[in-house]
Amino acid sequence: MRRSPLFSGLIYFLLGGLFTYFAIDDVQKNGWGFFSYLLILLATFDFGSGLKMITFHFRYKDKLKK
């Protein structure tokens, strides 16, 4: 069974939020370090991928209607 791009996009957004939470928690405890930057980088990639998947879903859905 294949996952829809909308579901994948939502999962990516959820992971981006989780990485952001962990990064904020790490900065509050330890300050800015390599691990904090790594978490922010992962969150950025996940938010970007999630946005790309969600826009792809709606564009594909509109294309099928035509």
C-alpha positions, 0 to 999 in steps of 0.5 A: 500500500502506497502512502499519499504525498499528503500523509508523507508531508504531514509526517515530515512536518511532525518530524520537523516539529519534533526536531525543533522541540529537541533543538530548543530543549538542547539549547536551553540546557547546553547552549549552542553546540554542534548537536543543536545546529544539527537538529535545526538543520534536520528540522529545516530539511523536514519542513522543506520536504513536508511543504514540497510533498503537500504542494505536490499533493494538491497540484497532482489532485488539481491536475487529475480533476482537469 
